[in-house]
Amino acid sequence: MDISGLFSVKGRVALVTGGSAGIGRMIATGLGAAGARVYICARNAEKVASAAASIPGDVIGLAGDVSTLEGIGKLVGEITAREAALHILVNNAGTLSDAPLDSFSEDQWDDVLELNLKTPFFLLQKLLPLLRAGGTAERPSAVINIGSVGALKIGPREVYSYQASKGAIHWLTKSLAKRLASENVTVNAIAPGFFESEMTVITDDAMRRMVESAVPRGRTGTPEDVAGAAIYLASRAGAYVTGSVIAVEGGLSI
Ligand SMILES: NC(=O)c1ccc[n+]([C@@H]2O[C@H](COP(=O)([O-])OP(=O)(O)OC[C@H]3O[C@@H](n4cnc5c(N)ncnc54)[C@H](OP(=O)(O)O)[C@@H]3O)[C@@H](O)[C@H]2O)c1
């Protein structure tokens, strides 16, 4: 067996939503370093441009809001104008809302379900022609949905719509994987544990000790941890993996 290209994503074309910060930026950085052409999108145009300029490799920033069908249509139009095929779609942009049960509002459901659940579905739907064009039996196109450890184990925060949206995206991953397997498109989810980001901030040493002591591996996640899982799923090594939820959480859900 020649394993020299087994984990390669060189020359592949990727889109990472929410690629200007946090986990999306970690994955975009890994894919870029591994030789993929990476499109990143997020709402704040300045941050997208500065992330695209500072991440090494072939990284292109596209500003836009993927929480609406209109925003999705605009992004898909921009990618379609530039590329004949897409090999890797990372549905990463997400949001979280927490409030006590008694005051949890309808808006806190709608915003979270729109972005965390409906957006990955419609972005995949609209990008299907490009994903189909990019996949072969040997090298399928790879859709990677970012789920959460919050859907594997209930944590301390009151994030009802978030947990439900992430449980649903894990399950949606499976139904789409079954539907698209014969069309050379794999669909998997990564369920991250605690990665420091704009969404997940460690405010002081006491909180750091508390977080780290809850994780069997004794630390928070690093860019290499989550980028490694994405590169695996997007490479030839991951071609036979579909419908899986890969927990990258240092054992937090055990
Ligand atoms: N961090 C963790 O520990 C953790 C754990 C489990 C799961 N996750 C999941 O990982 C994903 C990323 O989380 P994160 O912690 O990295 O979040 P983050 O630091 O808040 O980054 C979110 C990214 O998404 C972009 N974004 C937000 N809303 C958007 C929209 N409507 N359209 C386009 N882009 C949008 C943001 O840029 P703009 O604000 O400029 O749009 C930013 O680039 C989420 O799905 C989250 O649920 C995170």
The ligand as a Tripos MOL2 file, in Angstrom:
@<TRIPOS>MOLECULE
LIG
   48    52     1     0     0
SMALL
NO_CHARGES

@<TRIPOS>ATOM
      1 N1        -15.8640   26.5340   20.9120 N.am      1 LIG1
      2 C1        -16.3040   25.4070   21.4260 C.2       1 LIG1
      3 O1        -15.8460   24.9550   22.4840 O.2       1 LIG1
      4 C2        -17.3560   24.5970   20.6970 C.ar      1 LIG1
      5 C3        -17.7360   23.3670   21.2700 C.ar      1 LIG1
      6 C4        -18.6720   22.6030   20.5900 C.ar      1 LIG1
      7 C5        -19.1740   23.0300   19.3700 C.ar      1 LIG1
      8 N2        -18.7930   24.2350   18.8570 N.ar      1 LIG1
      9 C6        -19.3510   24.6280   17.5550 C.3       1 LIG1
     10 O2        -18.3050   25.0340   16.6930 O.3       1 LIG1
     11 C7        -18.7820   26.0260   15.7920 C.3       1 LIG1
     12 C8        -17.8890   27.2560   15.8800 C.3       1 LIG1
     13 O3        -17.9320   27.7480   17.2210 O.3       1 LIG1
     14 P1        -16.8400   28.7710   17.7640 P.3       1 LIG1
     15 O4        -16.7670   28.5420   19.2200 O.co2     1 LIG1
     16 O5        -15.6300   28.6920   16.9330 O.co2     1 LIG1
     17 O6        -17.6210   30.1430   17.4980 O.3       1 LIG1
     18 P2        -17.0740   31.6420   17.3530 P.3       1 LIG1
     19 O7        -15.7100   31.7880   17.9200 O.co2     1 LIG1
     20 O8        -18.1840   32.4850   17.8790 O.co2     1 LIG1
     21 O9        -16.9590   31.8380   15.7620 O.3       1 LIG1
     22 C9        -18.1110   31.7940   14.9850 C.3       1 LIG1
     23 C10       -17.7540   32.0920   13.5460 C.3       1 LIG1
     24 O10       -18.9550   32.0120   12.7680 O.3       1 LIG1
     25 C11       -19.1960   33.2610   12.1190 C.3       1 LIG1
     26 N3        -20.6330   33.4550   12.0300 N.ar      1 LIG1
     27 C12       -21.5240   33.5780   13.0500 C.ar      1 LIG1
     28 N4        -22.7690   33.7630   12.5670 N.ar      1 LIG1
     29 C13       -22.6680   33.7460   11.2160 C.ar      1 LIG1
     30 C14       -23.6000   33.9010   10.1520 C.ar      1 LIG1
     31 N5        -24.8970   34.1090   10.3950 N.pl3     1 LIG1
     32 N6        -23.1540   33.8290    8.8780 N.ar      1 LIG1
     33 C15       -21.8280   33.6220    8.6160 C.ar      1 LIG1
     34 N7        -20.8950   33.4760    9.5830 N.ar      1 LIG1
     35 C16       -21.3110   33.5410   10.8640 C.ar      1 LIG1
     36 C17       -18.4660   34.2990   12.9990 C.3       1 LIG1
     37 O11       -18.1010   35.4770   12.3170 O.3       1 LIG1
     38 P3        -19.1210   36.7620   12.2420 P.3       1 LIG1
     39 O12       -19.5870   37.0310   13.6340 O.co2     1 LIG1
     40 O13       -18.2950   37.8680   11.6370 O.co2     1 LIG1
     41 O14       -20.2280   36.3560   11.3260 O.co2     1 LIG1
     42 C18       -17.2040   33.4770   13.3310 C.3       1 LIG1
     43 O15       -16.3240   33.4650   12.2190 O.3       1 LIG1
     44 C19       -20.2360   26.2890   16.1770 C.3       1 LIG1
     45 O16       -21.0870   25.5220   15.3620 O.3       1 LIG1
     46 C20       -20.2950   25.8060   17.6170 C.3       1 LIG1
     47 O17       -21.5760   25.4370   18.0040 O.3       1 LIG1
     48 C21       -17.9010   25.0390   19.5020 C.ar      1 LIG1
@<TRIPOS>BOND
     1     1     2 1
     2     2     3 2
     3     2     4 1
     4     4     5 ar
     5     4    48 ar
     6     5     6 ar
     7     6     7 ar
     8     7     8 ar
     9     8     9 1
    10     8    48 ar
    11     9    10 1
    12     9    46 1
    13    10    11 1
    14    11    12 1
    15    11    44 1
    16    12    13 1
    17    13    14 1
    18    14    15 2
    19    14    16 1
    20    14    17 1
    21    17    18 1
    22    18    19 2
    23    18    20 1
    24    18    21 1
    25    21    22 1
    26    22    23 1
    27    23    24 1
    28    23    42 1
    29    24    25 1
    30    25    26 1
    31    25    36 1
    32    26    27 ar
    33    26    35 ar
    34    27    28 ar
    35    28    29 ar
    36    29    30 ar
    37    29    35 ar
    38    30    31 1
    39    30    32 ar
    40    32    33 ar
    41    33    34 ar
    42    34    35 ar
    43    36    37 1
    44    36    42 1
    45    37    38 1
    46    38    39 2
    47    38    40 1
    48    38    41 1
    49    42    43 1
    50    44    45 1
    51    44    46 1
    52    46    47 1
@<TRIPOS>SUBSTRUCTURE
     1 LIG1         1 GROUP 0 **** ****
